Amino acid sequence: MAMNHARSVRHILTAKEAFGVACQRTFATGKAKKGSKGGGPADAPKASSLSKEIKSSTVVGANILKDGVDPKILPDTEYPDWLWHLLDKRPALSELRRKNIEALPYEDLKRFVKLDNRARIKENNSVKAKN
C-alpha cells in the first residue's frame, strides 16, 4: 500500500518541484514586540537576588536535590590535601624525555610511560594509514 502511494507521488512531482519542496525554508512565528529588534534590556542578565553574605558563605548552585540546600564553604583545613594539587601543571612528554628516567618520581614515571605509549600508538597508526 505504501509503495503504491510512493509511486503515485513520484509521478506527480517533477524533479524541480521536489527540490523546491525539499529546500523550502520556514521560520518560527511568534509575537514580536513592537519596535524591538532584540538584544535589548529584556535580554540582559538579571541581577542576582542573593546577598553578598550568602554568596561568600555557600557554594551557590551546587545543590542537585530538589529539596536540598547549597553546601556551606568550609575552612581550608577541612578539605583533603590532594584537592589543592588538582590544578598543578604536570610535565609534558617532551620535558619528561629530557630528564633522567631513573631519577623521576613514581608519578612522573607513570605519566611518562602513558604519554610515550600514546605517542608510539599514534605514530604507528599514521604509518599504517599512509600505506
Secondary structure, 3 states (H helix, E strand, C coil): CHHHHHHHHHHHCCHHHHHHHHCCCCCCCCCCCCCCCCCCHHHCCCCCCCCHHHHHHECCCCCCCCCCCCCECCCHHHCCHHHHHCCCCCCCHHHHHHCCHHHCCHHHHHHHHHHHHHHHHHHHHHHHHHC
